[in-house]
Amino acid sequence: MTTIAALDARLMRVPLTRPWAADVTSVGVIATHLRRSDGAEGWGFAWTPQIGAEAVLALLRHDIAPAAVGRSAAPGDAWQGLWEHVHEAGGGGVTTIALAGLDLALWDAAARAAGSSVSTLIGRRRESVRVYGSGVNLHYSMDELVAQAERWVDRGFSAVKVKVGKADVAEDLDRLRAVRAVLGPDRGLMIDANQRWDLDRATRSLDVLAEVRPGWIEEPLRADDIDGHAELARRLGGGPRIPIAVGENLHTAYRFAEMLRRGAAQIVQPNIIRVGGITPLQRIATVAEDAGAELHPHLLPELSGQIALTLPGGAAEPWVEDVEDAGFAELGALRDPSPVVIRDGRLRETDHVGLGLRFTG
């Protein structure tokens, strides 16, 4: 049996060209390097905006790496046991973010050993996947927001996502009307409240914002408020039929399954890093398919796009999110060319082995 021989990790700070907030000016990338007992190597990473990167690095170095050595290096084999090993530090969050650093490196090593990309190793179901333009833009002025929407249209995106959650919903509506005017009637417009509302405010706000025909409302309530999301879904069922999307701040297949079982969401958006890597993402995809829910991976198109090519179609073809000027290649964080290219609203892979994601420094 081929086993894990060594795992190391290092932290790099990547400044954001467009800060996501006054206190979110960089992202932390915890780059991992794995060596197998047969000599094959793999590279992966964990990731978190601004907060928690040092904790992820410490968990990888002091808890996950020693426990991983000697375990099976086959992709997916070690994940459950290691999750159980670190579980007392939390079933999700920092623990699963750190586990992604190992899981991605294992998949990368297996694909490199086979001389293929990870998507080829898993099995691609499509050669391209649709992409929507996204931005962390609630703090943008109206002129800045409209200019951003125009750039998305110029790039050929058929759908975009805009932040909502101003103190007065009338201001949100004005901003969305302006974006809709740029998009025209045929492009999709999704909205994201980033957990800013309570149940009653979400109900009132969505009744107003239904005018612009949102494709979904993302994280209208606190991410872990299952009862609230279920009640909001019930209320929306009798009024504006706006699908609820959740998942960027859920961390386990168990929580995704509970959300869907309760009817609290119709769309799930797992972040591959936050859930712990490709292995748990595949489990969540099965949960979503069984529930008849759409799955659209969250952020990180250079990773999410590759895996989206392998996901089951389920209720709809996956969307991949491209946050303006936030890709690793655009930020100068990759030592090699990007493993994906986005053109005319579609993402395709370029020629590469493994994940094709090795970081500078």
KOLSEFI-358515 format. One line per field, with one value per residue (C-alpha): x, y, z; residue number from 1. Coordinates in steps of 0.05 Angstrom, whole numbers, padded with zeros to 5 digits. Example, Ala and Ser with C-alpha at 12.3 -4.5 7.8 and 13.67 -1.06 7.14 Angstrom:
2
east: c(00246;00273)
north: c(-00090;-00021)
up: c(00156;00143)
resi: c(1;2)
END
This chain:
361
east: c(00000;00026;00025;00035;00109;00111;00069;00092;00058;00075;00035;00034;-00006;-00036;-00058;-00126;-00127;-00198;-00204;-00267;-00276;-00235;-00209;-00204;-00146;-00112;-00125;-00083;-00059;-00030;00008;00020;00070;00062;00109;00084;00121;00132;00165;00107;00094;00032;00016;-00047;-00071;-00118;-00145;-00181;-00195;-00154;-00174;-00150;-00093;-00042;-00089;-00097;-00022;-00012;-00065;-00033;00037;00024;-00037;-00054;00016;00039;-00027;-00026;00042;00034;-00039;-00062;-00044;-00102;-00147;-00203;-00178;-00149;-00201;-00253;-00201;-00165;-00230;-00246;-00175;-00183;-00257;-00249;-00220;-00285;-00326;-00318;-00286;-00212;-00207;-00239;-00203;-00137;-00158;-00167;-00092;-00078;-00137;-00119;-00046;-00066;-00110;-00055;-00003;-00048;-00061;00012;00033;-00017;00007;-00062;-00103;-00147;-00210;-00186;-00170;-00240;-00275;-00300;-00375;-00368;-00313;-00334;-00376;-00414;-00386;-00420;-00387;-00384;-00358;-00353;-00386;-00436;-00388;-00383;-00415;-00471;-00423;-00372;-00424;-00452;-00382;-00369;-00433;-00412;-00344;-00380;-00424;-00363;-00330;-00389;-00419;-00491;-00504;-00476;-00482;-00488;-00486;-00547;-00560;-00560;-00595;-00653;-00678;-00698;-00624;-00613;-00670;-00641;-00574;-00604;-00647;-00584;-00549;-00610;-00611;-00539;-00553;-00618;-00675;-00641;-00579;-00584;-00579;-00566;-00563;-00523;-00541;-00480;-00521;-00541;-00616;-00662;-00723;-00773;-00725;-00708;-00782;-00795;-00733;-00745;-00816;-00786;-00726;-00768;-00779;-00710;-00723;-00665;-00640;-00627;-00618;-00553;-00545;-00604;-00598;-00543;-00513;-00529;-00602;-00636;-00704;-00702;-00684;-00738;-00790;-00764;-00771;-00842;-00858;-00826;-00866;-00929;-00899;-00837;-00809;-00735;-00693;-00651;-00577;-00533;-00467;-00406;-00406;-00429;-00374;-00399;-00443;-00486;-00504;-00518;-00563;-00601;-00612;-00640;-00681;-00715;-00730;-00688;-00652;-00659;-00587;-00523;-00456;-00401;-00333;-00284;-00233;-00281;-00314;-00246;-00227;-00249;-00267;-00322;-00345;-00361;-00403;-00440;-00453;-00486;-00528;-00551;-00565;-00607;-00647;-00657;-00620;-00574;-00500;-00456;-00386;-00367;-00307;-00237;-00252;-00182;-00200;-00276;-00278;-00237;-00281;-00345;-00326;-00333;-00397;-00463;-00513;-00566;-00619;-00577;-00509;-00461;-00445;-00373;-00362;-00310;-00299;-00270;-00194;-00190;-00164;-00097;-00067;-00093;-00063;00005;00003;00016;00084;00055;00001;-00070;-00100;-00164;-00185;-00250;-00275;-00345;-00376;-00348;-00291;-00245;-00183;-00115;-00063;-00034;-00021;-00051;-00088;-00037;-00038;00031;00043;00100;00151)
north: c(00000;00069;00113;00185;00195;00269;00332;00404;00471;00545;00608;00664;00728;00749;00822;00834;00882;00901;00896;00859;00906;00956;00898;00846;00868;00800;00726;00674;00615;00556;00519;00445;00395;00320;00263;00191;00128;00113;00181;00215;00287;00329;00402;00430;00488;00514;00584;00636;00710;00751;00713;00646;00628;00621;00573;00531;00528;00507;00452;00425;00425;00401;00356;00334;00321;00275;00237;00231;00197;00123;00127;00107;00158;00138;00199;00199;00141;00182;00237;00207;00182;00248;00286;00242;00255;00331;00331;00354;00419;00427;00387;00442;00509;00513;00437;00424;00483;00451;00382;00411;00424;00350;00326;00369;00348;00274;00284;00324;00270;00215;00253;00272;00199;00180;00237;00268;00325;00314;00323;00267;00223;00234;00233;00295;00299;00362;00400;00469;00499;00565;00622;00682;00749;00764;00819;00840;00905;00928;00985;01007;01072;01068;01090;01038;00983;01001;01003;00934;00907;00936;00901;00835;00845;00862;00797;00757;00734;00711;00721;00763;00767;00830;00842;00868;00889;00965;00996;01016;00964;01021;01034;00960;00964;01026;00992;00928;00966;01000;00933;00902;00960;00943;00868;00873;00824;00760;00756;00727;00770;00735;00771;00756;00783;00752;00735;00808;00799;00768;00729;00787;00834;00781;00771;00845;00857;00800;00822;00889;00861;00810;00865;00853;00777;00750;00681;00666;00698;00675;00671;00715;00694;00669;00608;00559;00582;00522;00537;00608;00587;00535;00587;00637;00584;00572;00646;00654;00596;00637;00700;00717;00650;00666;00604;00604;00588;00569;00533;00577;00575;00503;00453;00382;00337;00327;00401;00404;00343;00373;00439;00402;00353;00411;00447;00506;00515;00496;00511;00491;00526;00487;00520;00464;00488;00502;00433;00399;00386;00346;00283;00314;00358;00294;00270;00335;00330;00263;00292;00349;00302;00256;00317;00345;00409;00450;00453;00511;00512;00575;00619;00597;00585;00557;00499;00499;00502;00439;00400;00429;00393;00327;00340;00306;00350;00342;00395;00442;00450;00479;00553;00573;00639;00688;00746;00805;00811;00758;00697;00669;00680;00752;00765;00737;00680;00621;00599;00567;00590;00582;00512;00543;00597;00637;00664;00686;00663;00592;00559;00508;00473;00486;00430;00413;00355;00347;00409;00454;00499;00511;00577;00626;00637)
up: c(00000;-00018;00044;00063;00079;00095;00094;00104;00100;00094;00098;00046;00047;-00020;-00023;-00056;-00114;-00095;-00018;00003;00062;00102;00144;00088;00046;00035;00034;00070;00028;00066;00013;00026;-00002;00005;-00008;-00016;00003;-00071;-00082;-00116;-00095;-00091;-00078;-00047;-00005;00047;00044;00086;00077;00127;00190;00217;00170;00226;00263;00200;00191;00263;00258;00195;00223;00294;00288;00218;00189;00245;00244;00168;00161;00148;00127;00057;00004;-00041;-00051;-00001;00043;00099;00103;00151;00201;00203;00210;00270;00296;00296;00312;00384;00357;00318;00269;00217;00206;00220;00222;00155;00123;00146;00122;00052;00050;00057;00014;-00046;-00042;-00042;-00104;-00137;-00123;-00150;-00215;-00224;-00213;-00268;-00313;-00316;-00289;-00227;-00269;-00316;-00256;-00227;-00295;-00330;-00346;-00388;-00424;-00401;-00346;-00341;-00300;-00267;-00251;-00177;-00132;-00060;-00076;-00023;-00006;-00079;-00100;-00152;-00207;-00186;-00184;-00253;-00282;-00253;-00284;-00351;-00346;-00333;-00394;-00436;-00413;-00438;-00372;-00378;-00303;-00246;-00171;-00129;-00054;-00018;00054;00056;00117;00072;00023;-00024;-00035;-00051;-00101;-00134;-00142;-00169;-00218;-00244;-00252;-00285;-00335;-00354;-00358;-00397;-00388;-00409;-00365;-00295;-00233;-00167;-00100;-00036;00033;00068;00130;00143;00153;00205;00184;00182;00148;00096;00082;00073;00032;-00016;-00028;-00052;-00089;-00127;-00178;-00210;-00215;-00174;-00194;-00121;-00053;-00021;00055;00074;00147;00193;00159;00215;00225;00195;00226;00200;00129;00129;00151;00099;00045;00068;00064;-00004;-00030;-00021;-00052;-00094;-00115;-00104;-00090;-00026;-00034;00025;00036;00035;00111;00121;00134;00133;00091;00152;00155;00081;00086;00144;00107;00046;00087;00122;00056;00080;00013;-00059;-00079;-00042;-00052;-00017;-00014;-00031;00019;00076;00072;00073;00001;-00059;-00020;00023;-00035;-00073;-00014;-00013;-00088;-00076;-00020;-00066;-00125;-00080;-00056;-00126;-00107;-00149;-00130;-00150;-00117;-00081;-00100;-00122;-00197;-00211;-00164;-00165;-00241;-00248;-00200;-00229;-00294;-00257;-00217;-00234;-00270;-00216;-00220;-00263;-00295;-00242;-00241;-00222;-00187;-00212;-00165;-00203;-00199;-00144;-00181;-00158;-00227;-00230;-00161;-00183;-00132;-00180;-00204;-00267;-00316;-00291;-00300;-00326;-00374;-00371;-00437;-00460;-00395;-00397;-00360;-00392;-00369;-00398;-00406;-00338;-00291;-00222;-00200;-00233;-00172;-00143;-00108;-00112;-00058)
resi: c(1;2;3;4;5;6;7;8;9;10;11;12;13;14;15;16;17;18;19;20;21;22;23;24;25;26;27;28;29;30;31;32;33;34;35;36;37;38;39;40;41;42;43;44;45;46;47;48;49;50;51;52;53;54;55;56;57;58;59;60;61;62;63;64;65;66;67;68;69;70;71;72;73;74;75;76;77;78;79;80;81;82;83;84;85;86;87;88;89;90;91;92;93;94;95;96;97;98;99;100;101;102;103;104;105;106;107;108;109;110;111;112;113;114;115;116;117;118;119;120;121;122;123;124;125;126;127;128;129;130;131;132;133;134;135;136;137;138;139;140;141;142;143;144;145;146;147;148;149;150;151;152;153;154;155;156;157;158;159;160;161;162;163;164;165;166;167;168;169;170;171;172;173;174;175;176;177;178;179;180;181;182;183;184;185;186;187;188;189;190;191;192;193;194;195;196;197;198;199;200;201;202;203;204;205;206;207;208;209;210;211;212;213;214;215;216;217;218;219;220;221;222;223;224;225;226;227;228;229;230;231;232;233;234;235;236;237;238;239;240;241;242;243;244;245;246;247;248;249;250;251;252;253;254;255;256;257;258;259;260;261;262;263;264;265;266;267;268;269;270;271;272;273;274;275;276;277;278;279;280;281;282;283;284;285;286;287;288;289;290;291;292;293;294;295;296;297;298;299;300;301;302;303;304;305;306;307;308;309;310;311;312;313;314;315;316;317;318;319;320;321;322;323;324;325;326;327;328;329;330;331;332;333;334;335;336;337;338;339;340;341;342;343;344;345;346;347;348;349;350;351;352;353;354;355;356;357;358;359;360;361)
END
